[in-house]
Amino acid sequence: MWLSAGMFAWQGRRLADNALLMLREWTAEPSEHMFIHMDPVSVAGGVQALTYRAAHAGPFWRVLPGHAPAHADTLGRRAVPVAPGNLHQSLREQPLVVHTTSLHLSTMGAFWRPLHPDVLVYEVMENVADMDPPLAALHRTVSAEADVVVSISDATTATLATPPERVLEFGSGVDMSFWRRPPAVPRWTFGFFGNLMNWIDFDLLGALARALPDDRIVLIGPVSPDSTARVSALLANHRQVVYQPAVPYAALPDLVRHMAVALLPRTHAPRSLAADPLKLYEYLAAGKPVVTSIPVPDAVAPHVYYGATRGGFVEACRQARDDWRTGRHRPWSPEVRALLEERSWRRRATALWDRALARMA
């Protein structure tokens, strides 16, 4: 039995749907295993999770509601979800795998440990350097205890207290068939989708808008409170920059096909540098030239344009645009297709599940 807690509330709709794609791989075929998702309704994204239940819950996938009591947890960060009273009845005599991420550390000790799982799977999605000290200490404890630790990058692996044989290094996944669409006449030369938050380098976007004033730039996604002023200033100062509020995940491929070049303008904060951004693979799966301001894995580097400074980023964007205009960009080349297949959710899910079964044995 697989128990996943909080993943559908994980960083909003886009990442939630990607987690959903991975979990659906485990439930695609009839199996003696049961998969339970606990949704702590107190955290952001819980409302969207209700729609996922209705659309995707299948015969081998049970979704139980979480319950958030009034008190805060010991770290004072958020309410602690409490297991429904019938959960232990559901567990019966089946082996139990508990799957959580570093984004849910503050609830792990109070919620998952009492279940005494046969296998604890811990996914490390962020750099411990950006965590509060109490969470950083809990991260070290959990990474030492977990049976399988999935590390998204070399930087996150360096923060682990896990024996090497328990570590599975695997970054973000992608579903290429979901993203691939017929070519379209672009509405925008440059585009970005995702959370507009404090790890987006708005200075790079401003420099791009000043350097290439005739090229339209679209920003798609929710704006975090800490970035509202930066986005507003960008829109006020540059008329060619347009903003599109967040859309349902299913609508993103049809918007992305109207971009000529896809942007990944991230800061060089530890959190950014430790990540393996989902959108990097989604952009490639959509067939777009990609410009990034942060280093990417070696396997990906030959397929993207890179510029870390303002000048370097603008020049990389200009080169990507010109390659697209002259037909030098090759979408879905055999090398890119092979990379995306290697990074598919199916491969990621299989690798994780096989590790869990091996530890259970």
Legacy VTK file of the C-alpha trace (Angstrom):
# vtk DataFile Version 3.0
C-alpha trace
ASCII
DATASET POLYDATA
POINTS 361 float
0.000 0.000 0.000
1.329 3.422 -0.938
0.403 6.435 1.203
1.187 9.837 -0.287
0.419 12.842 1.855
-0.034 16.380 0.674
1.386 15.979 -2.834
-1.671 17.355 -4.612
-1.362 20.534 -2.580
2.297 20.758 -3.538
3.092 24.235 -4.892
-0.201 24.820 -6.665
-1.835 23.384 -9.720
1.084 22.940 -12.119
3.290 20.829 -9.862
0.256 19.095 -8.442
-0.714 17.864 -11.872
2.804 16.590 -12.485
2.694 14.690 -9.207
-0.660 13.350 -10.373
0.855 12.107 -13.642
3.526 10.234 -11.707
1.017 8.631 -9.353
-1.206 7.602 -12.256
1.674 5.540 -13.621
1.527 3.437 -10.462
-2.209 2.915 -10.814
-2.357 2.322 -14.565
-2.551 -1.453 -14.336
-4.483 -3.769 -12.017
-2.369 -4.466 -8.970
-2.554 -6.014 -5.542
-1.249 -2.714 -4.189
-3.493 0.051 -2.899
-2.514 3.709 -3.178
-3.888 6.200 -0.666
-3.499 9.943 -0.905
-3.967 12.032 2.219
-4.833 15.619 1.354
-4.195 18.086 4.201
-6.883 20.586 3.272
-5.267 23.324 5.353
-2.392 23.951 2.937
-2.468 25.933 -0.309
-3.804 23.999 -3.265
-6.218 21.790 -1.315
-9.220 23.182 -3.157
-7.800 22.139 -6.529
-7.166 18.687 -5.110
-10.901 18.170 -4.714
-11.290 18.394 -8.512
-8.452 15.911 -9.063
-10.248 13.364 -6.889
-13.399 13.452 -8.953
-11.553 13.267 -12.267
-8.805 10.764 -11.543
-9.493 8.528 -8.566
-9.509 4.978 -9.864
-10.318 1.482 -8.573
-6.797 1.001 -7.155
-6.433 4.512 -5.806
-8.214 5.634 -2.665
-8.196 9.295 -1.671
-8.941 10.110 1.943
-9.500 13.641 3.254
-7.063 15.071 5.754
-8.308 16.923 8.815
-6.574 20.067 10.069
-7.001 20.681 13.822
-6.943 24.185 15.218
-3.545 23.924 16.897
-0.285 24.620 15.069
2.517 22.112 14.924
5.618 22.263 17.087
7.477 24.343 14.516
4.667 26.896 14.360
4.491 26.849 10.568
1.127 25.336 9.713
-1.643 23.167 11.036
-0.889 19.473 11.366
-3.143 17.115 9.379
-4.573 14.299 11.451
-5.204 10.846 10.037
-8.882 9.945 9.628
-10.151 7.484 12.191
-10.667 4.754 9.579
-7.121 4.912 8.181
-5.773 2.097 10.337
-8.718 -0.058 9.301
-7.803 0.609 5.670
-4.200 -0.402 6.251
-5.150 -3.918 7.427
-2.223 -6.305 6.999
-0.787 -4.863 3.798
2.760 -3.469 3.650
2.769 0.326 3.888
4.955 2.774 1.981
4.796 6.408 3.113
5.913 8.958 0.521
6.576 12.586 1.414
8.683 15.540 0.289
10.912 18.116 1.912
8.088 20.597 1.392
6.069 18.728 4.040
8.742 18.298 6.701
6.904 20.250 9.380
3.990 17.809 9.351
5.948 14.598 8.888
6.906 13.911 12.498
3.416 14.475 13.865
1.510 12.715 11.106
3.425 9.968 9.321
5.665 8.470 11.964
2.815 7.026 14.074
1.818 4.944 11.031
5.096 2.928 11.345
5.552 2.421 7.595
7.455 -0.530 6.195
9.217 1.877 3.835
9.636 5.638 4.208
10.324 7.463 0.922
11.560 11.038 1.262
11.882 13.342 -1.755
14.280 16.268 -1.319
13.013 19.091 -3.511
14.926 22.102 -2.178
18.228 23.213 -0.708
18.504 22.890 3.058
20.343 26.236 3.100
16.993 27.952 2.531
15.199 26.103 5.343
14.510 27.442 8.823
16.965 25.938 11.371
14.351 23.645 12.973
13.360 22.304 9.537
16.994 21.887 8.534
17.573 19.779 11.642
14.464 17.695 10.896
15.649 17.292 7.301
18.899 15.765 8.511
17.055 13.419 10.855
14.545 12.258 8.265
17.153 11.845 5.531
19.122 9.592 7.900
16.061 7.482 8.783
14.372 7.195 5.375
14.599 3.912 3.486
14.686 5.669 0.093
15.708 9.299 -0.441
15.033 10.797 -3.854
17.436 13.676 -4.480
16.598 16.139 -7.230
20.153 17.462 -7.759
23.779 17.225 -6.657
23.199 20.212 -4.396
20.404 18.482 -2.503
22.396 15.241 -2.309
25.148 17.165 -0.514
22.703 17.999 2.322
21.811 14.360 3.076
22.744 12.209 6.049
21.689 9.139 4.063
23.780 6.056 3.278
24.616 6.219 -0.464
22.848 2.925 -1.219
19.548 4.473 -0.111
19.819 7.542 -2.363
18.056 7.687 -5.739
19.194 10.681 -7.775
16.415 11.616 -10.171
15.350 15.104 -11.138
12.072 16.356 -12.513
9.955 14.375 -14.940
7.890 15.222 -17.995
5.133 13.795 -20.176
6.195 14.625 -23.726
2.915 13.527 -25.305
1.056 16.053 -23.151
3.195 18.989 -24.299
3.755 18.305 -27.977
1.458 20.367 -30.201
1.449 21.348 -33.897
3.475 24.539 -34.620
1.593 27.830 -34.443
2.255 31.435 -35.438
3.676 32.986 -32.249
1.825 35.764 -30.474
4.888 36.442 -28.346
8.608 36.222 -29.094
9.506 35.301 -25.526
7.417 33.604 -22.857
7.503 32.291 -19.313
4.965 30.307 -17.323
5.065 29.442 -13.650
4.972 31.090 -10.259
6.182 34.688 -10.447
7.959 34.688 -7.107
11.188 35.764 -5.448
13.408 33.289 -7.263
12.512 34.839 -10.647
15.165 37.342 -11.773
13.013 40.318 -12.775
16.138 42.357 -13.515
16.932 39.958 -16.357
13.436 40.379 -17.769
13.748 44.160 -17.564
17.107 44.045 -19.333
15.614 41.854 -22.079
12.682 44.235 -22.562
15.026 47.243 -22.855
17.404 45.509 -25.255
14.719 44.083 -27.582
11.817 46.561 -27.401
10.124 45.215 -30.550
9.773 41.668 -29.190
6.751 40.865 -27.060
7.236 39.035 -23.756
4.432 37.160 -22.002
4.421 36.118 -18.338
1.848 33.456 -17.417
1.054 32.402 -13.880
0.211 33.470 -10.340
2.094 36.366 -8.740
3.379 35.863 -5.204
2.840 38.738 -2.754
6.603 39.230 -2.455
6.827 39.866 -6.211
3.710 41.945 -6.911
5.610 45.229 -6.988
8.300 43.830 -9.313
5.751 42.492 -11.801
3.737 45.719 -11.700
6.854 47.803 -12.390
7.850 45.541 -15.274
4.434 45.907 -16.892
4.313 49.662 -16.311
7.772 50.345 -17.725
7.661 48.052 -20.760
4.591 48.001 -22.955
5.717 44.913 -24.849
5.556 42.873 -21.630
2.108 41.340 -21.091
0.713 39.347 -18.201
-1.620 36.353 -18.403
-3.065 35.130 -15.081
-2.763 31.471 -14.172
-4.707 29.071 -16.366
-5.661 25.414 -15.871
-2.677 23.148 -16.432
-4.397 21.487 -19.393
-4.502 24.852 -21.188
-0.769 25.537 -20.926
0.443 23.557 -23.988
-1.785 25.578 -26.296
-0.446 28.813 -24.820
3.177 27.693 -24.973
2.869 26.809 -28.661
2.292 30.547 -29.295
5.703 31.446 -27.814
8.759 31.466 -30.069
11.313 31.196 -27.240
10.755 29.958 -23.674
12.478 31.642 -20.724
13.842 30.372 -17.413
15.033 33.605 -15.720
16.007 32.382 -12.251
18.114 34.052 -9.578
21.305 32.465 -8.279
19.947 31.986 -4.758
20.727 28.558 -3.215
17.125 27.462 -3.709
17.299 28.187 -7.440
20.659 26.570 -7.959
19.610 23.395 -6.127
16.464 22.898 -8.203
15.865 20.894 -11.350
13.019 23.011 -12.767
10.069 21.155 -14.220
9.481 23.834 -16.800
12.908 23.222 -18.329
11.727 19.788 -19.528
8.219 20.998 -20.292
9.608 23.719 -22.568
11.779 21.162 -24.384
8.821 18.794 -24.688
6.860 21.653 -26.269
9.605 22.005 -28.885
10.786 25.461 -27.830
14.258 27.005 -27.789
14.960 27.504 -24.063
17.033 30.277 -22.479
18.133 29.751 -18.867
20.036 31.940 -16.415
21.068 29.057 -14.151
23.288 26.053 -14.872
21.435 22.921 -15.928
22.367 19.208 -15.757
25.099 18.150 -18.168
22.678 16.050 -20.221
20.454 19.091 -20.795
23.117 21.761 -21.395
23.648 21.060 -25.140
19.954 21.666 -25.799
19.475 25.080 -24.146
20.883 28.618 -24.361
22.595 29.912 -21.224
23.335 33.398 -19.916
23.981 34.082 -16.231
24.516 37.872 -16.393
22.163 40.500 -17.796
24.247 40.887 -20.918
24.740 37.163 -21.295
21.043 36.446 -20.839
20.022 39.080 -23.408
22.552 37.749 -25.907
21.352 34.159 -25.346
17.759 35.314 -25.931
18.758 37.106 -29.123
20.575 34.015 -30.392
17.627 31.727 -29.565
15.220 34.103 -31.307
17.412 34.327 -34.417
17.868 30.546 -34.538
14.106 30.122 -34.385
13.514 32.729 -37.103
16.065 31.198 -39.489
14.999 27.603 -38.854
18.255 26.585 -37.160
16.368 25.445 -34.070
15.430 21.753 -34.331
12.412 20.951 -32.139
12.111 17.370 -30.943
15.465 16.285 -32.316
16.337 12.621 -31.674
18.700 13.707 -28.894
16.011 15.783 -27.174
13.431 13.015 -27.531
15.861 10.538 -25.951
16.511 12.946 -23.069
12.807 13.466 -22.431
12.088 9.750 -22.560
14.831 9.180 -19.998
13.176 11.873 -17.854
9.626 10.602 -18.304
7.304 10.291 -15.315
6.991 6.593 -16.126
10.720 6.001 -15.709
10.790 8.112 -12.570
7.816 6.297 -11.061
9.252 2.889 -11.938
12.650 3.691 -10.421
11.075 4.945 -7.207
8.660 2.045 -6.889
11.398 -0.524 -7.566
13.561 0.994 -4.842
10.669 0.898 -2.388
9.929 -2.761 -3.189
13.613 -3.650 -2.799
13.715 -2.070 0.668
10.495 -3.849 1.606
11.998 -7.188 0.598
LINES 1 362
361 0 1 2 3 4 5 6 7 8 9 10 11 12 13 14 15 16 17 18 19 20 21 22 23 24 25 26 27 28 29 30 31 32 33 34 35 36 37 38 39 40 41 42 43 44 45 46 47 48 49 50 51 52 53 54 55 56 57 58 59 60 61 62 63 64 65 66 67 68 69 70 71 72 73 74 75 76 77 78 79 80 81 82 83 84 85 86 87 88 89 90 91 92 93 94 95 96 97 98 99 100 101 102 103 104 105 106 107 108 109 110 111 112 113 114 115 116 117 118 119 120 121 122 123 124 125 126 127 128 129 130 131 132 133 134 135 136 137 138 139 140 141 142 143 144 145 146 147 148 149 150 151 152 153 154 155 156 157 158 159 160 161 162 163 164 165 166 167 168 169 170 171 172 173 174 175 176 177 178 179 180 181 182 183 184 185 186 187 188 189 190 191 192 193 194 195 196 197 198 199 200 201 202 203 204 205 206 207 208 209 210 211 212 213 214 215 216 217 218 219 220 221 222 223 224 225 226 227 228 229 230 231 232 233 234 235 236 237 238 239 240 241 242 243 244 245 246 247 248 249 250 251 252 253 254 255 256 257 258 259 260 261 262 263 264 265 266 267 268 269 270 271 272 273 274 275 276 277 278 279 280 281 282 283 284 285 286 287 288 289 290 291 292 293 294 295 296 297 298 299 300 301 302 303 304 305 306 307 308 309 310 311 312 313 314 315 316 317 318 319 320 321 322 323 324 325 326 327 328 329 330 331 332 333 334 335 336 337 338 339 340 341 342 343 344 345 346 347 348 349 350 351 352 353 354 355 356 357 358 359 360
